[in-house]
Amino acid sequence: MEEYNWRDQETTFNNRLPQFRTTVNVGLSSTSSGDEARRKLHFAHTRSSAERAIPLLFCHGWPPSFTEVIKIIDQLSNPISTPPRGSQDALGFHVVAPSIPGFGFSDASSGETFGLRKTAEIFDALMKRLGYEEYVAYGGDWGFKICRMLALHHQSSCRAIYTNSPDVPPPAPRIAPVAYLKYQVARLTRGRIPFLRFGYTPSDILAPSRTQRERLSNKPFEDQSFRPQTTAHSLCDSPVGLLACMLDAIRPSLSLKQWSNTDILNWTMMHWLPGPEAALRWLRQASLEARKDCWKRYSPTPLGISSFGKLAEEPISSPPPWTEGWQRLCWLRRHERAAKWPAWDAPEETVIDLRECFGEMIERRLLVFHDTSLVREE
């Protein structure tokens, strides 16, 4: 810690991530003040030089920040010249990685009800302000829940989403009776009869229920009952306390040996600089919305999933086929390698999967852009 120099890290981020701030106008609600409807949003943005390129909205969650994209942004935007190299026709991405309001260098919201849905609304407005009327989105963990809100409420612009090891409820018979029936059949046969698996594996069937996973999860700051203001005041008063909180949040991922001491301090600084109170308020509201609003109905927006192995201290994630009860699952790849935040823990696999996921969706006409200039017709 004594050798850490924030100014050196600031220079590194500025050199590797082209960053901007802009005013985004959104109609958050009929009672929103002018300041609430106009918000300064910070984001990183790199346009691709590839002939085939589409806009990609990268949604971070908590405790990460926009810096989570640093290991994959060049590879996504320059697929030919940057390892892992693709072919001449490899799909490229115009990458936009905004900071959630209250995180990093985006202005915080003063409202207590600013959560997943309003974040999705602001991110969608940002993409359109940048000239991307249609785009795809990627988010893991809390970022996936932002993507889910985009799929539910902005499906005309968010054309497809990609995530990793998402946590979703089992299929509901009222919302997706076919997906519910498939799961029940696979569960009764324990996933051991090939033609009755419906995409499930025996390990999927043995996974704990969602209630059990929540009980096993060691995430006190994601509990809707915690008091963000009380917690934030204690963390604002102690940088060591905030560092301890960060270490606790990322502890399972540390076993993957992808972290340096500087990385840990950088992630902590992204909460120390703006102050942790706004991010904790957002997390509490996001927790409430994830329980109440994320899983009310089905979304036909195409979904791709990379399922990574379980980390030692993490509860088992939902079986990937559960998502068929809530989203149009179009692409699935299972990895034995463990990862908590794959853009950080497994960047090469993430880049390849993103290219192949959206590339296959385009080839199969599952992902269709009304703006034909986004993807070259073969």
N, C-alpha and C positions, 0 to 999 in steps of 0.2 A: 504493500500500500504506500510505503514511503517513496517509492520510485515512480508512482503513477503521475502522469502529467496530462491533465485534461486538454490543454491547448494542443498538444501533439495529436491526441485522438480527434479533436475537432478538425484539425487539418486533414487527417486521414479520411474522415467522413466527408468533408467538403470536396476532396479530390476524387473520391470513389463514387459518391452519390450526388448527382446533380439535384440540388434542392431549391425549392421555391415556396413562397407563401402567396396566397391569393384570397380574395374575398368571395365567398360563396353565398349566394342568396337562396334561401329555402323558405317555404311556408310551413314552418314547424307546427304551428297550430293557429287557430283564430285568435288566441290570446297572447301569442308571442310578441315580445317587444321588438322594436326595430333592431336593437343590438343582437337579440336572439336570432332574428331572421337573417342577419348578415354576420357571417363569421369568418375570421381569418383562419385559413386552413393551411397547414404545412404539409408538403409532400415531396417525395423524390420522383423523378420522371426521366426515363430514358427511352428515346425512340429507336426502333430497330432499323438497321440498314438492309435487312433481309427482304427478298422479293416477295415472299409470303409472310406477312406479319399481321397480327391481330392485337387489339388493345387488351391488356391484362390488368385488372385491378387486384392488387395484393393487399389483403386485409390482415393486419396483425391483431393480436389479442392482448391478454394480460398474463404474465408480466412483460412479454416482449414489447418492442416498439418498432418504428419503421426500420431501424437498423437490422432487423431480422432478415431483410431482403438482400443484405450486402453480399452474401456468398453466392447468390444466384442471378443477380440482376444483369450482369454482363453476359453470362451464359445464355440467358433467355433472349436478350436483345440482339446478340451477335452469335447465332448458332453455328456459323461456319468457322469463324476465326478463334472462338473461345472454347476450350475443352469443357465438357465432353462434346467434341465436334460432331455436327450432323452432316448430312449430305448437302449438295447444292440446293436441294428443294426443302431442306429442313424448315420447319415452321418457326418463325421468330415472333417476338412479342414487343409491343410498345408498353413498357412496364410503368405503372403508376402505383406508388406505395405511400398513401397518405397516413398521417398521424391522427389517431382518434382524438377528437377535441378533449383537451385536458392531459393528453400524453405528449411527450416530446415538446415540439414547438408550435402546436396548434392551440388556439385560444380555447379555454375551458368554457363549458356551459355553466351558467349560474342556476339552472333548473335542476331539481331533484329527479325529474322524470326523464332525463336524457340518458337513453340506453341504446339497445340494439337497433330498434326501428328508426330512431332519429339519426343514428350514425349511418345506417344504410341510406337514408334520404340525403344526407350531406355528401356521402361518397358518390352517389349517383349524380348529384348536381355537379360535383367536381369533374367527373368524367365528361359530362356534357359541356361544361365550360371549356374543357380542353379540346373539344371537337370530336369526342368519341360518343356518338349517339348510341352505339351498340358496342358491347364488350363482353369478355368472360371474366370470372372472378375466382380467386384462390384464397382460401383461408383455412387454418387449422385451429382446433380448440375453440376459443372464443371468436376467432376470425371466421370460423365456419358458421357460427350462429349469425354473424353479420351477413355472410353470404346467403344464408337461409332467408333472412329478411329481404334481401335483394331479390331472391327468387320468388318470394311470395308477393311482394309489393311493387317490384320494378321489373317484371318479367319481359316487358317490351324492349328494355335496354340491356338488362343482364341476360345474355342468351344461353349461358351455361356456367356451371360452377364445378370446381375441383377441390377436394379436401383430402385429409389423411386421418385414418382411424377415428371417424366421427362418433360422438356419443349421442345416440338417439334412442327414443323409446321403442319397444317392440311394436309391430304393426297392430293397428286398432281395427277390429272387425267392422265398425261402422264406417271408417274412412277408407280402408283398403281391404275389403273382404278376401280378395284372391291372395294378396300377400300374407294376410293373417292365416289363411288356410294352409298355404305352403309352409309357413313356419311351424304350425301345429303338427303337420304331417312329418316334417323333418325332425321335430322334437320327439315325437312318439317313436320314430325309427332310430333316433339318436344319430342321425346323419350317416348311417352305415350302409344304407341301400342306395347305390349310385343314382338310379332313376327317380328316387324320391327325396334326393338331397335339396334340389332347387337352389343350388349355389351355396348351401351350408356345408360346413365341415364338422366332424365330430367335436373338435375343440370349440366351435361356435356354440354348439348345443350345451356344452358343459360350462359355458361362461356364466358368471353370476348375473342375477337379475339387476335391473337398473337401481332398485332400492338398495340391494346389497353393495353395488358399486359406489353409491353415494355414501353408504356407511363406512366403506373401506377407504374412501378417498381422504387423503390428508391435505385438505384445502380449506382451512378455516376462513380465509378471506373471500371465498366464493359462496359462503353461507349467507343467505338473504337476511339472517337475523343479526349479523354483526353490525356495529355502529361505525360507519366509515369516518365520521368527523372525530370521534374519540380516538380511534386508531391513528388517524392521520396526524393529529396534534402530537402524539407521542413519537411518531416517525419523523415529523418535521423537526423535532427538537434533538434528534439523535441520528446523525449519518451512519453511525455504527449499527443502530437499531434497524434502519432501513436496509443496510447491507445484510444483516442477519435475516430479515424478512425475505430478501431476494434469494439468499442462499437456500432458505427453506423451500421457496417456491420452485427453484430449478434443481434441487438436490437429486431427484431421480435421473435427470439428464447428465449430471456430472460424471456418472460412471462410463459414459460413452467417449470420454477423453477428447472431446471437441472444444474444450474450454481452456482458456488461459486466465490468469488472474486479471489481466487487463480486460478481457471480455466480460467477466463478471462485474467489474467496476463500471464498465461502459453501460451495461444494462441497468445498473443501479443509478448511474448518473441521469439516465433518461427519465427517471422518476424524481430524482433529487432536484434537478434544475427547475421544473415547473411546480414542484411540490406534489406529494403523493395524494393529497386530499381529493382532487378532481378525478383521478384515476380510480380511487377506491369508491367514490360515489357512483361512478359509471359502472363499476363492477357489481355493486349491490343492485342497481337498477337492471343491469343485464341479467343477473341471476334471477330476478323476479320475472322478467320477460321470457327468459328461456323456459321457465316452468309453465307460464300461462299462455304465451302467444306463439311460440315457435312451432308447436305441434297441434294446431287446431285443424289444419286441412292439408290436403295433398297439393304438391306443386309439380307441374309437368316439365319444368325447366330441367334439361339434361344435367346429370351429375356423374362425375368421375371420382373414384376413390383409390388411393394407395393405402393399403392396410399394412402397417409396420408391426414388428414384434413388440411384446410387452416388456417394459422396463421393470427392474426388480421391485421398486417401491410404488409402482403405479397399479391401480386396479385394472382388470381386464376391460378393454373397450367393448362397445356393442358389436355383435356380429354384423359384418358389412351388409348382408342381405336384408337386415332390418330396415335399411334406408328405402327399400322398395315400397314400404308402406307409406312413405312420406314424400318421396322424390322419384323422378324417372332415372333409375340407375342404368347408365349406359356403358360404363367402363369400370373395371375392377382389376387391380393387381395386388397380389399378396407378397409381402417381403418377409423373409425370416429376420432380417436385420432390425434391431430395435431402434426406435426414434421417438422422441417426445415432440420436438419441433423440427420436422424433416428439412425445412429450408435451411436450418442451422446445423442439425445433427447429421443429415444425410443429403447434402446439397446436390451431389451428382445424380443420385437416384431420383431426386425431386425434379431436376431439370429434364431428364430423359422421360419421366412419366408425364410431365406437363406437355411436352412436345407430342408424345404418342397419344395421350388421352384426347386432347383437342384436335390433333391431326386426324385421328380415326373418326371422331364425331363429324368432322367436316366431310371426310370421304364417304361416310355412310349417310350423309344428308340429315344427321340428327342435329347438327349445329349449322344453322342457316342464318346468314347475315343479309338483311335487306339492302345494305350498302355493299354492292358487289365489288367495290374497289378495295375492300379490306382483304379479300382472299382472291388470288388469281385463279381464274377458271382454267382447268386443264383442257 
